[in-house]
Amino acid sequence: MIALASTRRRFPARKAVVLALAAAVLLPICPASPGEGDRGPREGEGAVAPRLRDGEGPARPGPRDGEGPARRGPRDGEARKAGAPREGDRADFQPFTFQPETPREAELFRMILQLQRELNSLRRELNALKATGPNRPAGVEPGPISPIRPERPAAGANEGAAAVGLERAATAAPEGAVRISVATPTDRETSMKSTPRVGRPSLALTTDSLTQDDVKQALQQAVRFFHSQVAYRGGYLWQYSGDLALREAEGKVYDSRVWVQPPGTPTIGEAFLDAYAATGGQLHLDAARDAADALLKGQHRSGGWDYFVTFDPADKQPLRTNLDDDTTQAALRFLMRMDKVFGFQDKRIHEAAMRALNSLLAAQYPNGGWFVLWRQPPKPYSAAEYPVVKASYPESWPRSPKGYAQRPAICYIINDNLVTNVIRTLLDAWDTYRDERCLAAAKKGGDFLLLAQMPDPQPAWIQQYDRDMHPTWGRAFEPPAITGLESQTVLESLLMLYRRTGEKKYLEPVPRALAYLKKSLLPDGNVARFYELKTNRPLYFTRKYELTYSADDTPTHYGFVFESRLGAIEAEYRRFEAASPAALAAIETPDRRALAGRAARILKWMDNRGAWVEDGWLWFHNVAPPSGVIKCQTFADNVKALSQFLTAK
């Protein structure tokens, strides 16, 4: 309160009392969710549950879009602090879904939101005073005051991974979400952006002076730091505080877990292999082997992986193969690369890769699609039970997932780039093993995308289909509707398939879909996540999960408007249309000077430990660490860039 009193705006004592009173009254009414809040009902709530085959919906496929699994236990050797919040518990007031039942509750709720706005404003003033420092006590160094936690970027902000002939990894997708949800004002413009900290500003490196030895030494230092200081039993999470005291992935992680879901262990393992391919260094190969060993520990009898691997026998984990967010696919791609590096002679790695690959092949439906998860080794599906038909409009559809007399099972999923990631994995398997089953399954996946294109007047794609290829509800905020985001990813997948196979049937749907999607752009040039069937009106949800045509009150955990990639997709289509597949398969020579410039900047960014540290936010710890943030995706991107410099001709 002394610090607050030093500002020009005083914080009234009455409001502090009101805040405490409001918290006491409202918090029991509005229980904190274990993650981001604003989550709707579970998929099947209120509906009659049909009999399902293993893996079919609407059984909830686990945590997605910020819905982290429960974390158990303190980190190994540590005791949980008494009274400390459980992992994932909310540490502050955030926007939450609340329907006041009395005028007094509504008044108190408005007061809480107003006070949060005032606290954010006061924090900005205090930071400004600290920056100038005329009234700072002697011996106190200036420093930022941690803001009230900014709104987390909507899940799906990175869902726009563009294959567009380049087959980029989904984990390296550019951010593209345009936020439209109403949220408490925060400093998200500054806190959501990670800014690199220059680790060695005195390092005299330029594009012209950079040598191969400089880059090799930097790679050695970076890999040694990550392998010896960041890894837990060979595995990795998503991000850490700069001093490595705080660790998180899809939630805080205190226990003996490592992450499979990118950008976790497979992402880092592939970076090690990039460094090994560029240098032949044994350190890089040893680090990659340890990452592979961590994944082998977590492979399930169903063939694949779930979001994380635990080394604690008492730690319960879903025993399932999960295709959500590129989880099993990423692990398999890494293990296949490892298998090839060892000449297919490492029995443990080879058998694990084969088990996962066979599971992925067996889980494909007769029409070429996949569901998101399965718990038992999959058995072949019957075409009589799952007919191969084209997508079509349902006669009608309910405005809520609870509106079905008997809710149809979800069989085929396009959401979250699932089909794209599986097809890319199968094509990599074909390149690695020359197994005809893999190429055939990849093409069959492309054939599913052809079948899944809706007829006119909306020749695009849906997030999820039932066994009759009708659009159906997914989660409580995923209606049976045309999806602008995933339709773009499907188009990129079709271009990728044409480039790899030369089969022109994968180009045929592209012009119609492009023309439709371009006509459907929002006034600001972006695409809506959902367009209503037949009417083509953009659809949104309120925070109470009610379907609406208005974007004024959307949930904060999910993206409903995204940047358009249609211009880039159309340009790539024109290039593919004009060139032969052989010409498209030719490797483009990278600009070595541009690679050198980027490498020089990366080396200046690295600190003396070999770490790349950024100013950023640990979302689940609710803090911007003074020591900065170390991100696994940044490490992987930088190692790949340095390796490209070394291998460029």
Residue pairs with C-beta under 8 A, 6 or more apart in sequence:
1 11
3 126
4 10
4 11
4 122
4 126
6 126
6 129
6 135
7 122
7 125
7 126
7 129
8 125
9 121
9 122
9 125
11 118
11 122
15 111
15 115
15 118
18 108
18 111
18 115
19 111
19 112
19 115
21 108
22 108
22 109
22 111
22 112
23 93
23 112
25 105
25 108
26 98
26 105
26 108
26 109
26 112
29 98
29 105
30 96
30 97
30 98
32 89
32 90
32 96
33 39
33 90
33 96
34 68
34 70
34 86
34 88
34 89
35 63
35 66
35 67
35 68
35 88
35 251
35 557
36 66
36 67
36 94
36 152
36 556
36 557
37 90
37 94
37 95
37 96
37 97
37 556
37 557
38 95
38 96
38 97
38 543
38 555
38 556
38 557
39 67
39 555
39 557
40 475
40 476
40 477
40 541
40 545
40 555
41 401
41 402
41 476
41 545
42 60
42 475
42 476
43 57
43 58
43 59
43 60
43 401
43 473
43 474
43 475
43 476
44 58
44 59
44 60
44 401
44 407
45 402
45 476
46 401
46 402
47 58
47 401
47 402
47 404
47 406
47 407
48 404
48 405
48 406
48 407
49 58
49 407
50 406
50 407
50 408
50 409
52 59
52 409
54 374
54 375
54 376
54 378
55 363
55 371
55 372
55 373
55 374
55 375
55 378
56 371
56 409
56 410
56 411
57 371
57 372
57 409
57 410
57 411
57 413
57 464
57 474
58 401
58 407
58 409
58 410
58 473
58 474
60 475
61 322
61 324
61 372
61 373
62 69
62 306
62 307
62 318
62 320
62 322
62 324
62 373
63 69
63 250
63 307
64 155
64 324
64 325
64 416
64 475
65 155
65 156
65 557
65 558
66 152
66 155
66 250
66 557
67 557
68 88
68 249
68 250
68 251
68 620
69 250
69 251
69 307
69 308
69 318
70 87
70 88
71 86
71 87
71 88
71 251
71 252
71 253
71 254
71 255
71 257
72 255
72 315
72 316
73 80
73 254
73 255
73 312
73 315
74 80
74 254
74 255
75 247
75 253
75 254
75 255
75 256
76 255
76 256
76 312
78 254
80 254
85 91
87 251
87 252
87 253
87 254
87 620
88 251
88 252
88 620
91 149
91 622
92 148
92 149
92 622
93 112
93 116
93 148
93 184
94 149
94 151
94 184
95 151
95 182
95 183
95 184
95 543
95 556
97 543
97 544
97 555
98 109
99 544
100 106
100 109
113 184
116 148
116 184
117 184
117 185
119 148
120 147
120 148
120 184
120 185
120 186
120 187
123 145
123 147
123 148
124 187
126 145
127 144
127 145
129 135
129 136
130 136
130 142
130 143
130 144
130 145
131 142
133 142
136 142
143 626
144 624
146 623
146 624
147 186
147 187
147 191
147 624
148 184
148 186
149 186
149 617
149 619
149 622
150 186
150 187
150 188
150 191
150 192
150 617
151 179
151 181
151 183
151 184
151 186
151 188
151 556
152 556
152 557
152 619
153 175
153 177
153 179
153 192
154 177
154 179
154 181
154 556
154 557
154 558
154 559
154 560
155 557
155 558
155 559
156 177
156 416
156 485
156 529
156 558
156 559
156 562
157 175
157 176
157 177
157 559
158 173
158 174
158 175
158 176
158 177
159 173
159 176
159 177
159 416
159 417
159 485
159 486
159 489
159 559
159 562
160 173
160 174
160 176
160 485
160 488
160 489
160 562
160 563
160 565
161 168
161 169
161 170
161 171
161 172
161 173
161 417
161 420
161 489
162 168
162 173
162 174
162 488
162 489
162 492
162 565
162 568
162 569
163 420
163 424
163 489
163 492
163 493
163 495
163 496
164 492
164 495
164 496
164 565
164 568
164 569
164 572
165 495
165 496
165 499
165 572
165 575
165 576
165 584
167 424
167 496
167 499
169 262
169 267
170 262
170 326
170 417
170 420
170 421
171 262
171 263
171 267
171 326
171 330
171 633
171 636
172 633
172 636
172 637
176 562
176 563
176 565
177 559
177 561
177 562
177 563
178 524
178 526
178 559
178 561
178 562
178 563
179 559
179 561
180 540
180 551
180 554
180 560
180 561
181 551
181 553
181 554
181 555
181 556
181 560
182 552
182 553
182 554
183 556
191 616
191 617
191 624
192 617
193 616
194 614
194 615
194 616
194 629
194 631
194 634
195 614
195 615
195 616
196 605
196 612
196 613
196 614
197 605
197 607
197 613
197 614
197 615
197 628
198 604
198 605
199 604
199 605
199 606
199 607
199 608
199 611
199 612
199 613
200 603
200 604
200 606
200 607
200 608
201 604
203 603
203 604
205 214
205 600
205 603
205 604
206 600
207 593
207 596
207 597
207 600
208 596
210 596
210 599
210 600
210 603
210 645
212 646
214 603
215 599
215 603
215 642
215 645
215 646
216 279
216 281
216 646
218 602
218 603
218 606
218 610
218 642
219 275
219 278
219 279
219 281
219 284
219 639
219 642
219 643
219 646
220 279
220 281
220 283
221 606
221 609
221 610
222 606
222 610
222 611
222 612
222 635
222 638
222 639
222 642
223 272
223 275
223 281
223 283
223 284
223 287
223 610
223 639
224 283
224 610
225 609
225 610
225 611
226 236
226 268
226 287
226 610
226 635
227 272
227 283
227 286
227 287
227 290
229 244
229 609
230 236
230 240
230 244
230 630
231 287
231 290
231 291
232 256
232 258
232 311
233 256
233 258
233 290
233 294
233 311
234 258
234 265
234 290
234 291
234 292
234 293
234 294
235 258
235 259
235 264
235 265
235 291
235 294
235 295
235 309
236 258
236 259
236 264
236 265
236 267
236 268
236 291
236 632
237 247
237 248
237 249
237 253
237 257
237 258
237 259
237 264
237 632
238 248
238 249
238 250
238 259
238 263
238 264
238 631
238 632
238 633
239 248
239 249
239 616
239 618
239 629
239 630
239 631
239 632
240 246
240 247
240 248
240 629
240 630
241 247
241 618
241 621
241 625
241 627
241 628
241 629
241 630
242 611
242 613
242 625
242 627
242 628
242 629
242 630
243 625
243 627
244 630
245 627
246 252
246 618
246 621
246 623
246 625
247 253
247 254
248 618
248 619
248 620
248 621
249 257
249 259
249 261
249 264
249 308
250 259
250 261
250 307
251 620
252 620
252 621
253 259
255 310
255 312
255 315
256 310
256 311
256 312
256 315
257 308
257 309
257 310
257 311
257 312
257 315
258 264
258 265
258 294
258 308
258 309
258 311
259 265
259 307
259 308
259 309
260 266
260 295
260 298
260 305
260 306
260 307
260 308
260 309
260 327
260 328
260 330
260 331
261 307
261 308
261 324
261 325
261 326
261 327
261 330
262 325
262 326
262 327
262 330
263 631
263 632
263 633
263 636
264 308
264 632
265 291
265 294
265 295
265 309
265 331
265 334
266 291
266 295
266 330
266 331
266 333
266 334
267 330
267 632
267 633
267 636
268 291
268 632
268 635
268 636
269 288
269 291
269 292
269 295
269 334
269 338
270 333
270 334
270 337
270 636
271 635
271 636
271 639
271 640
272 284
272 285
272 287
272 288
272 291
272 639
273 284
273 285
273 288
273 334
273 337
273 338
273 341
274 639
274 640
274 643
275 281
275 284
275 639
275 642
275 643
276 284
276 285
276 288
276 341
277 643
277 647
278 642
278 643
278 644
278 646
278 647
279 643
279 646
285 341
288 338
288 341
289 338
291 334
292 334
292 335
292 338
292 349
294 309
295 305
295 309
295 331
295 334
295 335
295 352
296 348
296 349
296 352
297 309
297 311
298 305
298 306
298 308
298 309
298 310
298 317
299 305
299 331
299 352
299 355
299 356
300 306
300 319
300 320
300 321
301 319
301 376
301 377
302 319
302 320
302 321
302 359
302 374
302 375
302 376
302 377
302 378
303 321
303 328
303 355
303 356
303 358
303 359
303 360
303 362
303 377
303 378
304 320
304 321
304 322
304 323
304 327
304 328
304 331
304 332
304 356
304 359
304 360
305 321
305 322
305 327
305 328
305 331
305 356
306 317
306 318
306 319
306 320
306 321
306 322
306 327
307 322
307 324
307 325
307 327
308 317
309 317
310 317
318 375
319 375
320 373
320 374
320 375
321 328
321 356
321 359
321 363
321 373
321 374
321 375
322 328
322 372
322 373
323 329
323 370
323 371
323 372
323 373
323 413
323 418
323 421
323 422
324 372
324 373
324 416
324 418
325 416
326 417
326 421
328 356
328 360
329 360
329 421
329 422
329 424
329 425
330 421
331 356
332 353
332 356
332 357
332 360
332 425
332 429
333 424
333 425
333 428
335 349
335 352
335 353
335 356
336 353
336 357
336 428
336 429
336 432
336 433
337 432
338 346
338 349
338 353
339 346
339 349
339 350
339 353
339 432
340 432
342 349
342 350
344 350
357 429
357 433
357 435
357 438
359 374
359 377
359 378
360 422
360 425
360 426
360 441
361 426
361 437
361 438
361 441
362 377
362 378
362 379
362 380
363 370
363 371
363 374
363 378
364 370
364 381
364 441
364 444
364 445
365 371
365 381
365 386
365 411
365 412
365 448
366 381
366 382
366 383
366 386
366 387
366 388
367 386
367 387
367 388
367 389
367 412
367 447
367 448
367 451
367 469
368 441
368 444
368 445
368 446
368 447
368 448
368 449
368 451
369 411
369 412
369 413
369 419
369 445
369 448
369 452
369 465
370 412
370 413
370 418
370 419
370 422
370 445
371 410
371 411
371 412
371 413
372 413
372 418
385 467
386 411
386 467
387 467
387 468
388 451
389 451
389 468
389 469
390 451
390 453
390 455
390 469
391 451
391 452
391 453
391 454
391 455
391 462
391 465
391 469
391 470
391 471
392 454
392 455
392 468
392 469
392 470
393 454
393 455
393 470
393 471
393 533
393 534
394 470
394 471
394 472
394 480
394 533
397 471
397 472
397 473
397 479
397 480
397 533
398 404
398 473
399 547
400 473
400 476
400 546
400 547
401 407
401 473
401 475
401 476
404 473
407 472
407 473
408 466
408 467
408 468
408 470
408 472
409 466
409 467
410 464
410 465
410 466
410 472
410 474
411 465
411 466
411 467
412 448
412 452
412 464
412 465
412 469
413 419
413 463
413 464
414 449
414 452
414 461
414 462
414 463
414 464
414 465
414 483
414 486
414 489
414 490
415 463
415 464
415 474
415 478
415 483
415 486
416 486
417 486
417 489
419 445
419 448
419 449
419 490
419 493
420 489
420 490
420 492
420 493
420 496
422 445
423 442
423 445
423 446
423 493
423 496
423 497
424 496
426 438
426 439
426 441
426 442
426 445
427 438
427 439
427 442
427 496
427 500
429 435
429 438
430 436
430 438
430 439
430 442
439 501
442 497
442 500
443 497
443 501
443 503
446 493
446 494
446 497
446 501
446 506
449 461
449 490
449 493
449 494
449 509
450 505
450 506
450 508
450 509
451 469
452 461
452 462
452 465
452 469
452 490
453 459
453 460
453 461
453 490
453 509
453 513
454 460
454 461
454 462
454 471
454 482
456 512
457 516
457 534
457 536
458 482
458 516
458 531
458 533
458 534
458 536
459 509
459 512
459 513
459 516
460 482
460 483
460 484
460 487
460 490
460 513
460 516
460 517
460 531
461 482
461 483
461 486
461 487
461 490
461 513
462 471
462 480
462 481
462 482
462 483
463 474
463 478
463 481
463 483
463 486
464 471
464 472
464 473
464 474
464 478
464 480
465 471
465 472
466 472
470 480
471 480
471 481
471 533
472 480
473 479
473 480
476 545
477 541
477 545
477 555
477 558
479 530
479 539
479 547
480 533
481 530
481 531
481 532
481 533
481 539
482 520
482 530
482 531
482 532
482 533
482 536
483 529
483 530
483 531
484 517
484 520
484 527
484 528
484 529
484 530
484 531
484 562
485 527
485 529
485 559
485 562
487 513
487 517
488 517
488 527
488 564
488 565
488 566
488 569
490 513
491 510
491 513
491 514
491 569
491 573
492 565
492 569
494 506
494 507
494 509
494 510
495 506
495 507
495 510
495 569
495 572
495 573
495 576
497 503
497 506
498 504
498 506
498 507
498 576
498 581
499 576
499 581
499 584
499 585
501 581
502 581
507 573
507 576
507 577
510 569
510 573
511 573
514 566
514 569
514 570
514 573
517 527
517 564
517 566
518 566
520 527
520 528
520 531
520 536
521 527
521 564
521 566
522 528
522 538
522 561
525 564
526 561
526 562
526 563
526 564
527 561
527 562
527 563
527 564
527 566
528 538
528 539
528 540
528 560
528 561
529 559
529 560
529 561
529 562
530 538
530 539
530 540
530 560
531 537
531 538
531 539
532 538
532 539
537 549
538 549
538 551
539 547
539 548
539 549
540 547
540 548
540 549
540 550
540 551
540 554
540 560
541 547
541 548
541 554
541 555
541 558
541 560
542 548
542 553
542 554
543 553
543 554
543 555
545 555
551 560
551 561
554 560
575 584
576 584
589 648
589 649
590 644
590 648
592 645
592 648
592 649
595 641
595 644
595 645
595 648
596 645
598 641
598 645
599 641
599 642
599 645
602 612
602 638
602 641
602 642
605 612
605 638
606 612
607 613
611 630
612 630
612 631
612 634
612 635
612 638
613 627
613 628
613 629
613 630
614 628
614 629
614 630
614 631
614 634
615 624
615 628
615 629
616 624
616 628
616 629
616 631
617 623
617 624
617 629
618 624
618 625
618 629
